Amino acid sequence: MDLFLDILLVATSLLLMLLVLLHRAKGGGLSSLFGGGVQSSLSGSTVVEKNLDRITVFTSVVWLIAILGIGLEIKYS
């Protein structure tokens, strides 16, 4: 279980870094590199941005669960 939580933590940490960098900022960020900057800012949130937000939130919840699991395992081992 310890190895699983460690691998899960590393994988979600790397994925979160990538997802945060893909988010669109004022300057466009890395999302404009992959064609995200083509959309007009007047159109509001696109489906891709909403899905990216959902994936980021889901990944952060899994990351938080992994952190809590490792903390509980250290406390009770």
Protein Blocks (a to p, Z undefined) as FASTA:
>chain_A
ZZmmmmmmmmmmmmmmmmmmmpccfkopamlmnopmmpcfklopafklmmmmmmmmmmmm
mmmmmmmmmmmmmmmZZ
